[in-house]
Amino acid sequence: MTYQEAVTELEQILAQLQEVPSDIDQLHARIARAESLLAACRGKLRGVEEQLSDLQRTAEE
């Protein structure tokens, strides 16, 4: 899954949570999915930060 796909799905989940009253099982499933997507996005962002730091160190040498 790409970063953009994860963000798009997170936006959809947020819209669903704001629009439609959910039963507790649906709410739990949506929140669990959102947590998983957020973790994936954070991981991708950390990877990019590390690459940028490496690139900066290489450029400074």
PQR file of N, CA, C, O and H, with PARSE charges and radii, in Angstrom:
ATOM      1  N   MET A   1       0.849  -1.172   0.000 -0.4000 1.5000
ATOM      2  CA  MET A   1       0.000   0.000   0.000 -0.0000 2.0000
ATOM      3  C   MET A   1       0.897   1.237   0.000  0.5500 1.7000
ATOM      4  O   MET A   1       1.863   1.323   0.758 -0.5500 1.4000
ATOM      5  N   THR A   2       0.564   2.169  -0.845 -0.4000 1.5000
ATOM      6  CA  THR A   2       1.333   3.406  -0.887 -0.0000 2.0000
ATOM      7  C   THR A   2       0.897   4.337   0.237  0.5500 1.7000
ATOM      8  O   THR A   2      -0.153   4.158   0.854 -0.5500 1.4000
ATOM      9  H   THR A   2      -0.221   2.100  -1.460  0.4000 1.0000
ATOM     10  N   TYR A   3       1.733   5.327   0.478 -0.4000 1.5000
ATOM     11  CA  TYR A   3       1.415   6.329   1.486 -0.0000 2.0000
ATOM     12  C   TYR A   3       0.099   7.030   1.128  0.5500 1.7000
ATOM     13  O   TYR A   3      -0.764   7.222   1.984 -0.5500 1.4000
ATOM     14  H   TYR A   3       2.586   5.473  -0.023  0.4000 1.0000
ATOM     15  N   GLN A   4      -0.042   7.407  -0.143 -0.4000 1.5000
ATOM     16  CA  GLN A   4      -1.240   8.129  -0.573 -0.0000 2.0000
ATOM     17  C   GLN A   4      -2.499   7.265  -0.422  0.5500 1.7000
ATOM     18  O   GLN A   4      -3.556   7.768  -0.041 -0.5500 1.4000
ATOM     19  H   GLN A   4       0.659   7.251  -0.839  0.4000 1.0000
ATOM     20  N   GLU A   5      -2.385   5.992  -0.715 -0.4000 1.5000
ATOM     21  CA  GLU A   5      -3.536   5.094  -0.541 -0.0000 2.0000
ATOM     22  C   GLU A   5      -3.944   5.021   0.925  0.5500 1.7000
ATOM     23  O   GLU A   5      -5.131   5.030   1.251 -0.5500 1.4000
ATOM     24  H   GLU A   5      -1.526   5.583  -1.025  0.4000 1.0000
ATOM     25  N   ALA A   6      -2.949   4.948   1.803 -0.4000 1.5000
ATOM     26  CA  ALA A   6      -3.242   4.898   3.236 -0.0000 2.0000
ATOM     27  C   ALA A   6      -3.902   6.184   3.706  0.5500 1.7000
ATOM     28  O   ALA A   6      -4.864   6.147   4.474 -0.5500 1.4000
ATOM     29  H   ALA A   6      -1.984   4.940   1.537  0.4000 1.0000
ATOM     30  N   VAL A   7      -3.396   7.311   3.253 -0.4000 1.5000
ATOM     31  CA  VAL A   7      -3.979   8.599   3.636 -0.0000 2.0000
ATOM     32  C   VAL A   7      -5.413   8.709   3.115  0.5500 1.7000
ATOM     33  O   VAL A   7      -6.300   9.183   3.825 -0.5500 1.4000
ATOM     34  H   VAL A   7      -2.615   7.341   2.629  0.4000 1.0000
ATOM     35  N   THR A   8      -5.634   8.278   1.898 -0.4000 1.5000
ATOM     36  CA  THR A   8      -6.976   8.327   1.320 -0.0000 2.0000
ATOM     37  C   THR A   8      -7.941   7.473   2.143  0.5500 1.7000
ATOM     38  O   THR A   8      -9.059   7.896   2.437 -0.5500 1.4000
ATOM     39  H   THR A   8      -4.913   7.893   1.321  0.4000 1.0000
ATOM     40  N   GLU A   9      -7.502   6.271   2.511 -0.4000 1.5000
ATOM     41  CA  GLU A   9      -8.368   5.408   3.319 -0.0000 2.0000
ATOM     42  C   GLU A   9      -8.615   6.016   4.697  0.5500 1.7000
ATOM     43  O   GLU A   9      -9.727   5.935   5.220 -0.5500 1.4000
ATOM     44  H   GLU A   9      -6.594   5.927   2.273  0.4000 1.0000
ATOM     45  N   LEU A  10      -7.595   6.620   5.281 -0.4000 1.5000
ATOM     46  CA  LEU A  10      -7.787   7.297   6.568 -0.0000 2.0000
ATOM     47  C   LEU A  10      -8.817   8.416   6.452  0.5500 1.7000
ATOM     48  O   LEU A  10      -9.659   8.583   7.334 -0.5500 1.4000
ATOM     49  H   LEU A  10      -6.692   6.686   4.856  0.4000 1.0000
ATOM     50  N   GLU A  11      -8.752   9.172   5.376 -0.4000 1.5000
ATOM     51  CA  GLU A  11      -9.733  10.241   5.158 -0.0000 2.0000
ATOM     52  C   GLU A  11     -11.140   9.674   5.024  0.5500 1.7000
ATOM     53  O   GLU A  11     -12.097  10.267   5.521 -0.5500 1.4000
ATOM     54  H   GLU A  11      -8.068   9.036   4.659  0.4000 1.0000
ATOM     55  N   GLN A  12     -11.271   8.532   4.356 -0.4000 1.5000
ATOM     56  CA  GLN A  12     -12.580   7.896   4.210 -0.0000 2.0000
ATOM     57  C   GLN A  12     -13.116   7.427   5.562  0.5500 1.7000
ATOM     58  O   GLN A  12     -14.296   7.594   5.867 -0.5500 1.4000
ATOM     59  H   GLN A  12     -10.493   8.051   3.952  0.4000 1.0000
ATOM     60  N   ILE A  13     -12.235   6.842   6.361 -0.4000 1.5000
ATOM     61  CA  ILE A  13     -12.647   6.388   7.690 -0.0000 2.0000
ATOM     62  C   ILE A  13     -13.086   7.579   8.537  0.5500 1.7000
ATOM     63  O   ILE A  13     -14.108   7.512   9.220 -0.5500 1.4000
ATOM     64  H   ILE A  13     -11.276   6.706   6.113  0.4000 1.0000
ATOM     65  N   LEU A  14     -12.330   8.651   8.496 -0.4000 1.5000
ATOM     66  CA  LEU A  14     -12.693   9.849   9.248 -0.0000 2.0000
ATOM     67  C   LEU A  14     -14.051  10.382   8.807  0.5500 1.7000
ATOM     68  O   LEU A  14     -14.878  10.742   9.645 -0.5500 1.4000
ATOM     69  H   LEU A  14     -11.499   8.705   7.941  0.4000 1.0000
ATOM     70  N   ALA A  15     -14.282  10.435   7.511 -0.4000 1.5000
ATOM     71  CA  ALA A  15     -15.575  10.907   6.999 -0.0000 2.0000
ATOM     72  C   ALA A  15     -16.708  10.006   7.478  0.5500 1.7000
ATOM     73  O   ALA A  15     -17.776  10.491   7.851 -0.5500 1.4000
ATOM     74  H   ALA A  15     -13.610  10.143   6.830  0.4000 1.0000
ATOM     75  N   GLN A  16     -16.474   8.693   7.468 -0.4000 1.5000
ATOM     76  CA  GLN A  16     -17.505   7.762   7.938 -0.0000 2.0000
ATOM     77  C   GLN A  16     -17.803   7.981   9.417  0.5500 1.7000
ATOM     78  O   GLN A  16     -18.959   7.952   9.839 -0.5500 1.4000
ATOM     79  H   GLN A  16     -15.606   8.299   7.165  0.4000 1.0000
ATOM     80  N   LEU A  17     -16.755   8.201  10.194 -0.4000 1.5000
ATOM     81  CA  LEU A  17     -16.955   8.404  11.623 -0.0000 2.0000
ATOM     82  C   LEU A  17     -17.700   9.704  11.909  0.5500 1.7000
ATOM     83  O   LEU A  17     -18.430   9.798  12.896 -0.5500 1.4000
ATOM     84  H   LEU A  17     -15.816   8.225   9.852  0.4000 1.0000
ATOM     85  N   GLN A  18     -17.519  10.695  11.058 -0.4000 1.5000
ATOM     86  CA  GLN A  18     -18.187  11.977  11.261 -0.0000 2.0000
ATOM     87  C   GLN A  18     -19.625  11.965  10.767  0.5500 1.7000
ATOM     88  O   GLN A  18     -20.455  12.714  11.282 -0.5500 1.4000
ATOM     89  H   GLN A  18     -16.926  10.619  10.256  0.4000 1.0000
ATOM     90  N   GLU A  19     -19.938  11.137   9.787 -0.4000 1.5000
ATOM     91  CA  GLU A  19     -21.258  11.163   9.156 -0.0000 2.0000
ATOM     92  C   GLU A  19     -22.242  10.172   9.754  0.5500 1.7000
ATOM     93  O   GLU A  19     -23.376  10.526  10.077 -0.5500 1.4000
ATOM     94  H   GLU A  19     -19.264  10.529   9.368  0.4000 1.0000
ATOM     95  N   VAL A  20     -21.809   8.952   9.895 -0.4000 1.5000
ATOM     96  CA  VAL A  20     -22.747   7.873  10.192 -0.0000 2.0000
ATOM     97  C   VAL A  20     -22.548   7.371  11.616  0.5500 1.7000
ATOM     98  O   VAL A  20     -21.448   6.972  11.998 -0.5500 1.4000
ATOM     99  H   VAL A  20     -20.888   8.665   9.632  0.4000 1.0000
ATOM    100  N   PRO A  21     -23.612   7.397  12.387 -0.5600 1.5000
ATOM    101  CA  PRO A  21     -23.489   6.778  13.704  0.2800 2.0000
ATOM    102  C   PRO A  21     -23.226   5.279  13.520  0.5500 1.7000
ATOM    103  O   PRO A  21     -23.942   4.600  12.785 -0.5500 1.4000
ATOM    104  N   SER A  22     -22.210   4.785  14.186 -0.4000 1.5000
ATOM    105  CA  SER A  22     -21.827   3.389  14.043 -0.0000 2.0000
ATOM    106  C   SER A  22     -22.141   2.619  15.308  0.5500 1.7000
ATOM    107  O   SER A  22     -22.153   3.164  16.412 -0.5500 1.4000
ATOM    108  H   SER A  22     -21.628   5.337  14.784  0.4000 1.0000
ATOM    109  N   ASP A  23     -22.396   1.326  15.114 -0.4000 1.5000
ATOM    110  CA  ASP A  23     -22.493   0.509  16.318 -0.0000 2.0000
ATOM    111  C   ASP A  23     -21.079   0.256  16.822  0.5500 1.7000
ATOM    112  O   ASP A  23     -20.106   0.539  16.122 -0.5500 1.4000
ATOM    113  H   ASP A  23     -22.387   0.883  14.218  0.4000 1.0000
ATOM    114  N   ILE A  24     -20.967  -0.259  17.998 -0.4000 1.5000
ATOM    115  CA  ILE A  24     -19.671  -0.382  18.656 -0.0000 2.0000
ATOM    116  C   ILE A  24     -18.721  -1.289  17.878  0.5500 1.7000
ATOM    117  O   ILE A  24     -17.516  -1.036  17.850 -0.5500 1.4000
ATOM    118  H   ILE A  24     -21.757  -0.488  18.566  0.4000 1.0000
ATOM    119  N   ASP A  25     -19.242  -2.335  17.250 -0.4000 1.5000
ATOM    120  CA  ASP A  25     -18.382  -3.244  16.491 -0.0000 2.0000
ATOM    121  C   ASP A  25     -17.804  -2.557  15.259  0.5500 1.7000
ATOM    122  O   ASP A  25     -16.625  -2.726  14.947 -0.5500 1.4000
ATOM    123  H   ASP A  25     -20.220  -2.540  17.273  0.4000 1.0000
ATOM    124  N   GLN A  26     -18.631  -1.784  14.559 -0.4000 1.5000
ATOM    125  CA  GLN A  26     -18.142  -1.039  13.397 -0.0000 2.0000
ATOM    126  C   GLN A  26     -17.130   0.011  13.833  0.5500 1.7000
ATOM    127  O   GLN A  26     -16.100   0.195  13.185 -0.5500 1.4000
ATOM    128  H   GLN A  26     -19.589  -1.648  14.812  0.4000 1.0000
ATOM    129  N   LEU A  27     -17.418   0.686  14.907 -0.4000 1.5000
ATOM    130  CA  LEU A  27     -16.515   1.710  15.422 -0.0000 2.0000
ATOM    131  C   LEU A  27     -15.162   1.096  15.784  0.5500 1.7000
ATOM    132  O   LEU A  27     -14.111   1.640  15.443 -0.5500 1.4000
ATOM    133  H   LEU A  27     -18.255   0.537  15.434  0.4000 1.0000
ATOM    134  N   HIS A  28     -15.200  -0.020  16.465 -0.4000 1.5000
ATOM    135  CA  HIS A  28     -13.966  -0.705  16.857 -0.0000 2.0000
ATOM    136  C   HIS A  28     -13.155  -1.107  15.623  0.5500 1.7000
ATOM    137  O   HIS A  28     -11.941  -0.905  15.588 -0.5500 1.4000
ATOM    138  H   HIS A  28     -16.053  -0.462  16.743  0.4000 1.0000
ATOM    139  N   ALA A  29     -13.808  -1.667  14.626 -0.4000 1.5000
ATOM    140  CA  ALA A  29     -13.117  -2.101  13.406 -0.0000 2.0000
ATOM    141  C   ALA A  29     -12.507  -0.915  12.670  0.5500 1.7000
ATOM    142  O   ALA A  29     -11.378  -0.998  12.185 -0.5500 1.4000
ATOM    143  H   ALA A  29     -14.794  -1.831  14.654  0.4000 1.0000
ATOM    144  N   ARG A  30     -13.239   0.177  12.585 -0.4000 1.5000
ATOM    145  CA  ARG A  30     -12.723   1.367  11.892 -0.0000 2.0000
ATOM    146  C   ARG A  30     -11.527   1.967  12.629  0.5500 1.7000
ATOM    147  O   ARG A  30     -10.543   2.369  12.008 -0.5500 1.4000
ATOM    148  H   ARG A  30     -14.156   0.244  12.979  0.4000 1.0000
ATOM    149  N   ILE A  31     -11.619   2.024  13.927 -0.4000 1.5000
ATOM    150  CA  ILE A  31     -10.513   2.580  14.708 -0.0000 2.0000
ATOM    151  C   ILE A  31      -9.280   1.681  14.609  0.5500 1.7000
ATOM    152  O   ILE A  31      -8.157   2.173  14.493 -0.5500 1.4000
ATOM    153  H   ILE A  31     -12.419   1.699  14.431  0.4000 1.0000
ATOM    154  N   ALA A  32      -9.488   0.375  14.655 -0.4000 1.5000
ATOM    155  CA  ALA A  32      -8.358  -0.548  14.526 -0.0000 2.0000
ATOM    156  C   ALA A  32      -7.694  -0.392  13.160  0.5500 1.7000
ATOM    157  O   ALA A  32      -6.467  -0.402  13.063 -0.5500 1.4000
ATOM    158  H   ALA A  32     -10.400  -0.025  14.749  0.4000 1.0000
ATOM    159  N   ARG A  33      -8.491  -0.251  12.114 -0.4000 1.5000
ATOM    160  CA  ARG A  33      -7.934  -0.065  10.771 -0.0000 2.0000
ATOM    161  C   ARG A  33      -7.186   1.265  10.691  0.5500 1.7000
ATOM    162  O   ARG A  33      -6.101   1.332  10.112 -0.5500 1.4000
ATOM    163  H   ARG A  33      -9.488  -0.243  12.192  0.4000 1.0000
ATOM    164  N   ALA A  34      -7.751   2.304  11.258 -0.4000 1.5000
ATOM    165  CA  ALA A  34      -7.100   3.613  11.246 -0.0000 2.0000
ATOM    166  C   ALA A  34      -5.760   3.554  11.977  0.5500 1.7000
ATOM    167  O   ALA A  34      -4.781   4.141  11.516 -0.5500 1.4000
ATOM    168  H   ALA A  34      -8.632   2.250  11.728  0.4000 1.0000
ATOM    169  N   GLU A  35      -5.705   2.858  13.100 -0.4000 1.5000
ATOM    170  CA  GLU A  35      -4.442   2.722  13.837 -0.0000 2.0000
ATOM    171  C   GLU A  35      -3.397   2.006  12.987  0.5500 1.7000
ATOM    172  O   GLU A  35      -2.227   2.389  12.979 -0.5500 1.4000
ATOM    173  H   GLU A  35      -6.500   2.381  13.474  0.4000 1.0000
ATOM    174  N   SER A  36      -3.816   0.979  12.280 -0.4000 1.5000
ATOM    175  CA  SER A  36      -2.900   0.244  11.405 -0.0000 2.0000
ATOM    176  C   SER A  36      -2.392   1.131  10.276  0.5500 1.7000
ATOM    177  O   SER A  36      -1.204   1.111   9.955 -0.5500 1.4000
ATOM    178  H   SER A  36      -4.767   0.668  12.286  0.4000 1.0000
ATOM    179  N   LEU A  37      -3.276   1.897   9.680 -0.4000 1.5000
ATOM    180  CA  LEU A  37      -2.888   2.802   8.597 -0.0000 2.0000
ATOM    181  C   LEU A  37      -1.946   3.889   9.099  0.5500 1.7000
ATOM    182  O   LEU A  37      -0.973   4.232   8.426 -0.5500 1.4000
ATOM    183  H   LEU A  37      -4.241   1.913   9.940  0.4000 1.0000
ATOM    184  N   LEU A  38      -2.231   4.426  10.268 -0.4000 1.5000
ATOM    185  CA  LEU A  38      -1.352   5.449  10.846 -0.0000 2.0000
ATOM    186  C   LEU A  38       0.044   4.902  11.111  0.5500 1.7000
ATOM    187  O   LEU A  38       1.038   5.583  10.861 -0.5500 1.4000
ATOM    188  H   LEU A  38      -3.021   4.147  10.814  0.4000 1.0000
ATOM    189  N   ALA A  39       0.120   3.689  11.608 -0.4000 1.5000
ATOM    190  CA  ALA A  39       1.429   3.069  11.856 -0.0000 2.0000
ATOM    191  C   ALA A  39       2.190   2.904  10.545  0.5500 1.7000
ATOM    192  O   ALA A  39       3.395   3.152  10.493 -0.5500 1.4000
ATOM    193  H   ALA A  39      -0.688   3.136  11.811  0.4000 1.0000
ATOM    194  N   ALA A  40       1.506   2.491   9.498 -0.4000 1.5000
ATOM    195  CA  ALA A  40       2.150   2.328   8.193 -0.0000 2.0000
ATOM    196  C   ALA A  40       2.651   3.675   7.672  0.5500 1.7000
ATOM    197  O   ALA A  40       3.764   3.763   7.154 -0.5500 1.4000
ATOM    198  H   ALA A  40       0.528   2.289   9.540  0.4000 1.0000
ATOM    199  N   CYS A  41       1.844   4.712   7.805 -0.4000 1.5000
ATOM    200  CA  CYS A  41       2.247   6.047   7.346 -0.0000 2.0000
ATOM    201  C   CYS A  41       3.446   6.550   8.141  0.5500 1.7000
ATOM    202  O   CYS A  41       4.383   7.101   7.563 -0.5500 1.4000
ATOM    203  H   CYS A  41       0.939   4.640   8.226  0.4000 1.0000
ATOM    204  N   ARG A  42       3.426   6.368   9.445 -0.4000 1.5000
ATOM    205  CA  ARG A  42       4.555   6.794  10.278 -0.0000 2.0000
ATOM    206  C   ARG A  42       5.836   6.068   9.871  0.5500 1.7000
ATOM    207  O   ARG A  42       6.907   6.671   9.815 -0.5500 1.4000
ATOM    208  H   ARG A  42       2.664   5.920   9.914  0.4000 1.0000
ATOM    209  N   GLY A  43       5.719   4.782   9.590 -0.4000 1.5000
ATOM    210  CA  GLY A  43       6.870   4.015   9.162 -0.0000 2.0000
ATOM    211  C   GLY A  43       7.451   4.534   7.858  0.5500 1.7000
ATOM    212  O   GLY A  43       8.668   4.650   7.717 -0.5500 1.4000
ATOM    213  H   GLY A  43       4.849   4.292   9.635  0.4000 1.0000
ATOM    214  N   LYS A  44       6.584   4.844   6.908 -0.4000 1.5000
ATOM    215  CA  LYS A  44       7.051   5.383   5.634 -0.0000 2.0000
ATOM    216  C   LYS A  44       7.701   6.752   5.824  0.5500 1.7000
ATOM    217  O   LYS A  44       8.728   7.043   5.210 -0.5500 1.4000
ATOM    218  H   LYS A  44       5.595   4.749   7.023  0.4000 1.0000
ATOM    219  N   LEU A  45       7.110   7.585   6.666 -0.4000 1.5000
ATOM    220  CA  LEU A  45       7.684   8.906   6.921 -0.0000 2.0000
ATOM    221  C   LEU A  45       9.045   8.801   7.596  0.5500 1.7000
ATOM    222  O   LEU A  45       9.965   9.545   7.258 -0.5500 1.4000
ATOM    223  H   LEU A  45       6.276   7.349   7.164  0.4000 1.0000
ATOM    224  N   ARG A  46       9.177   7.883   8.548 -0.4000 1.5000
ATOM    225  CA  ARG A  46      10.476   7.681   9.203 -0.0000 2.0000
ATOM    226  C   ARG A  46      11.520   7.234   8.183  0.5500 1.7000
ATOM    227  O   ARG A  46      12.667   7.680   8.227 -0.5500 1.4000
ATOM    228  H   ARG A  46       8.429   7.278   8.823  0.4000 1.0000
ATOM    229  N   GLY A  47      11.127   6.365   7.279 -0.4000 1.5000
ATOM    230  CA  GLY A  47      12.047   5.909   6.246 -0.0000 2.0000
ATOM    231  C   GLY A  47      12.525   7.045   5.367  0.5500 1.7000
ATOM    232  O   GLY A  47      13.707   7.121   5.034 -0.5500 1.4000
ATOM    233  H   GLY A  47      10.195   6.003   7.244  0.4000 1.0000
ATOM    234  N   VAL A  48      11.621   7.923   4.991 -0.4000 1.5000
ATOM    235  CA  VAL A  48      11.985   9.078   4.170 -0.0000 2.0000
ATOM    236  C   VAL A  48      12.902  10.015   4.954  0.5500 1.7000
ATOM    237  O   VAL A  48      13.880  10.526   4.409 -0.5500 1.4000
ATOM    238  H   VAL A  48      10.660   7.861   5.262  0.4000 1.0000
ATOM    239  N   GLU A  49      12.593  10.241   6.223 -0.4000 1.5000
ATOM    240  CA  GLU A  49      13.449  11.091   7.056 -0.0000 2.0000
ATOM    241  C   GLU A  49      14.866  10.528   7.131  0.5500 1.7000
ATOM    242  O   GLU A  49      15.837  11.278   7.040 -0.5500 1.4000
ATOM    243  H   GLU A  49      11.798   9.826   6.666  0.4000 1.0000
ATOM    244  N   GLU A  50      14.985   9.223   7.295 -0.4000 1.5000
ATOM    245  CA  GLU A  50      16.301   8.596   7.361 -0.0000 2.0000
ATOM    246  C   GLU A  50      17.050   8.758   6.034  0.5500 1.7000
ATOM    247  O   GLU A  50      18.246   9.047   6.021 -0.5500 1.4000
ATOM    248  H   GLU A  50      14.196   8.614   7.369  0.4000 1.0000
ATOM    249  N   GLN A  51      16.345   8.571   4.932 -0.4000 1.5000
ATOM    250  CA  GLN A  51      16.974   8.738   3.625 -0.0000 2.0000
ATOM    251  C   GLN A  51      17.451  10.167   3.423  0.5500 1.7000
ATOM    252  O   GLN A  51      18.542  10.395   2.901 -0.5500 1.4000
ATOM    253  H   GLN A  51      15.373   8.336   4.943  0.4000 1.0000
ATOM    254  N   LEU A  52      16.632  11.129   3.837 -0.4000 1.5000
ATOM    255  CA  LEU A  52      17.027  12.530   3.706 -0.0000 2.0000
ATOM    256  C   LEU A  52      18.237  12.849   4.582  0.5500 1.7000
ATOM    257  O   LEU A  52      19.128  13.590   4.166 -0.5500 1.4000
ATOM    258  H   LEU A  52      15.745  10.943   4.261  0.4000 1.0000
ATOM    259  N   SER A  53      18.268  12.297   5.779 -0.4000 1.5000
ATOM    260  CA  SER A  53      19.417  12.514   6.664 -0.0000 2.0000
ATOM    261  C   SER A  53      20.677  11.918   6.055  0.5500 1.7000
ATOM    262  O   SER A  53      21.741  12.537   6.087 -0.5500 1.4000
ATOM    263  H   SER A  53      17.544  11.695   6.117  0.4000 1.0000
ATOM    264  N   ASP A  54      20.557  10.720   5.502 -0.4000 1.5000
ATOM    265  CA  ASP A  54      21.695  10.085   4.853 -0.0000 2.0000
ATOM    266  C   ASP A  54      22.177  10.914   3.669  0.5500 1.7000
ATOM    267  O   ASP A  54      23.378  11.104   3.476 -0.5500 1.4000
ATOM    268  H   ASP A  54      19.692  10.218   5.475  0.4000 1.0000
ATOM    269  N   LEU A  55      21.237  11.400   2.890 -0.4000 1.5000
ATOM    270  CA  LEU A  55      21.582  12.220   1.725 -0.0000 2.0000
ATOM    271  C   LEU A  55      22.273  13.501   2.166  0.5500 1.7000
ATOM    272  O   LEU A  55      23.254  13.919   1.551 -0.5500 1.4000
ATOM    273  H   LEU A  55      20.261  11.246   3.046  0.4000 1.0000
ATOM    274  N   GLN A  56      21.772  14.124   3.219 -0.4000 1.5000
ATOM    275  CA  GLN A  56      22.379  15.350   3.723 -0.0000 2.0000
ATOM    276  C   GLN A  56      23.789  15.101   4.218  0.5500 1.7000
ATOM    277  O   GLN A  56      24.689  15.896   3.949 -0.5500 1.4000
ATOM    278  H   GLN A  56      20.975  13.784   3.718  0.4000 1.0000
ATOM    279  N   ARG A  57      23.996  13.999   4.944 -0.4000 1.5000
ATOM    280  CA  ARG A  57      25.342  13.665   5.422 -0.0000 2.0000
ATOM    281  C   ARG A  57      26.283  13.415   4.249  0.5500 1.7000
ATOM    282  O   ARG A  57      27.440  13.835   4.282 -0.5500 1.4000
ATOM    283  H   ARG A  57      23.265  13.353   5.163  0.4000 1.0000
ATOM    284  N   THR A  58      25.800  12.740   3.220 -0.4000 1.5000
ATOM    285  CA  THR A  58      26.624  12.471   2.044 -0.0000 2.0000
ATOM    286  C   THR A  58      26.985  13.763   1.328  0.5500 1.7000
ATOM    287  O   THR A  58      28.115  13.922   0.867 -0.5500 1.4000
ATOM    288  H   THR A  58      24.860  12.399   3.193  0.4000 1.0000
ATOM    289  N   ALA A  59      26.047  14.675   1.231 -0.4000 1.5000
ATOM    290  CA  ALA A  59      26.267  15.937   0.550 -0.0000 2.0000
ATOM    291  C   ALA A  59      27.269  16.808   1.316  0.5500 1.7000
ATOM    292  O   ALA A  59      27.999  17.592   0.710 -0.5500 1.4000
ATOM    293  H   ALA A  59      25.129  14.546   1.605  0.4000 1.0000
ATOM    294  N   GLU A  60      27.303  16.675   2.623 -0.4000 1.5000
ATOM    295  CA  GLU A  60      28.193  17.496   3.442 -0.0000 2.0000
ATOM    296  C   GLU A  60      29.619  16.972   3.458  0.5500 1.7000
ATOM    297  O   GLU A  60      30.531  17.675   3.894 -0.5500 1.4000
ATOM    298  H   GLU A  60      26.709  16.039   3.116  0.4000 1.0000
ATOM    299  N   GLU A  61      29.825  15.746   2.989 -0.4000 1.5000
ATOM    300  CA  GLU A  61      31.173  15.159   3.010 -0.0000 2.0000
ATOM    301  C   GLU A  61      32.044  15.719   1.933  0.5500 1.7000
ATOM    302  O   GLU A  61      33.206  15.331   1.815 -0.5500 1.4000
ATOM    303  H   GLU A  61      29.084  15.175   2.635  0.4000 1.0000
TER
END
